[in-house]
Amino acid sequence: MNTQDSRPLTILLVDDDLDCRMLIHDALTSSHSDAEVFEVGSGEDAIEFLSHCGEHSVASRPSLIYLDVEMPGMGGLEALRRIRARRDLRDVPIVMMTGVCDPEQMKQAAQFGANSYTLKPANAEQFLRMVQASMNYWLTIHQYPEHHIPAEACRS
């Protein structure tokens, strides 16, 4: 997609499960080879990344965040709440991911500002398709001021 914003796509992937991160990373880069995918293993690491702390001092602002719900230490819901409290990150789409279907978590994620809430399918192929579909939506279909189709490409 040719967008108004020519910056490379930056995706932050937050999940404590290394195998899960590897699957998601492969799905993201196979769909968007130009995407730069950063991985962290906890909510605390996500906040550090987004605050440009330590080894993340030159990290790019993400275009999209995949955030696992259940992680040791700071879980995904608390990380989501902290991310949405920051004005500079309020417009970044956040896709919550979990292996557990919990209606209360879904409600809380919506209240805290998640853009979507997805269940991780047990089947690896279905999981890859789900990740690719959500990335396609948030990075090519959904339009927002900093990343959109130029006016001349739209119908009048």
N, C-alpha and C positions, 0 to 999 in steps of 0.2 A: 504494500500500500504506500502510495506517495503521500506523505503528510506535510503539513505546514512546518512541523518541527523536524529538523534534520538531525537532531541528536540521536546517537545509537540507543537502542532499547536497553534498559538496565532492569534486571529482575532480581529481587531479593527473595531467596528461598530459605524459610526458617522451619527446620524440622530436626528433632533430636535423633531420628532414625536415619543412619547413614545410607542404608539400602534404599529407603524411600526417597531420600534426597537424590541419589544416583538415578533412580527411575525418572523422577521429575526433571532433573537436569537434562537427561537424554531426550525426553519428550519435548522440552522447551527448545533445545538447540537444534533438534531435527526439524522442527517447524519454522523456527526463525534463526537461521545460522548467523545472522548479524547481531543477535541478542547477546548481551553480556550478562551472565548469570553468576550471582554471588551467593554463596551458601554459608549459613551459620546454624549452629546446633541448639540454640536456646533463645528464650525471650530476652534474656539479659544481653546476649550477643547481638540480637537484632537492634536493641536500643543503642548499644555502643556503635554499631554500624551506621545507624541513622543519625547519630550524634557526632560522627566522624572522630571517634575516640580511638586511641591506640593504633593498632595495625590498620584501622579503617579510616585513617585521617584524610585520605584522598579519595574516599569512596564517592561514587556518583549517586545522585538522587535517583531512587528507583522509579521506573515507569509503572511497576506492578509488584505487589508483594504477595507471596504465597505463605501463609502462616498456619502452622499446625496448632490445633487447639490444646491437645494434651501433651505437655512436656514437663520434665522435672524442673524444679526451681520456678522461675516465672513462666507461667503457662501462656498460651496464645491469647486468651481473653484479656489477661492483664496487660500483655504487650500491646494488644489492639487498643485498649483504653488509653495507654500512654502515648501511642502513636497518634491517635485521633485528638489528643489534647494539644498537640503541636500544630499551630496554624500552617506552618510550611509543609506539612505532610497530609493535610486534610483531604486533598484532592487525589492522592495516590490510591488507585484501586487496591483493595485488600481482599484476597480470596482465602477464607478460612477453610481448613481441611481437617478432617477427623475420621477415625475408623469407628467411632461410636456414635450411634444415632441418639441424641439427647435433646428433646424439644426445649428444655430449659436453657441449654447451652446455645441453641439456635436463637432463642429470644434475646439472650444476653448479648450475643454477637451482633444482632441487629441493633439493639439499643446502643451498643458501643460504637457503631458505625461501620461494620463490615459491609462490603459491597456484595459479597456472595458467601454462601456456606455450602461446602460440598463434602460428600462422604467419599472416603477412599475405598474404591471397590477392591475386593479381595483378589480378583483376577488382574494380573499385571497388564494384559492387553487393554482391558476396559479402563484401567487406571490411566494408562498412557493416552487413550482417546479422550478421557475426561479432562486431563491436564491440557491437551492440545486444543480442545474445544473452548475451554475457559480462557486460555491465553489468546486464542483467535478473537473471541468476543471482546476482551478488555483492551487488546492492542490494535485491533483493526476495525471492529464494528462500532464499539462504543466511541462516541466523540466527546472530547472535552477541550477547553480553550487552548491548552498547551500542546495538544497532539490531535490534529484533526485534518480532514481532507480539505485541500484548498477550495475556496469558493468557486473558482472557475471549473472545478471538476464536478460540482454539484449541479443538479437540474435547476433551472430558473423558474 
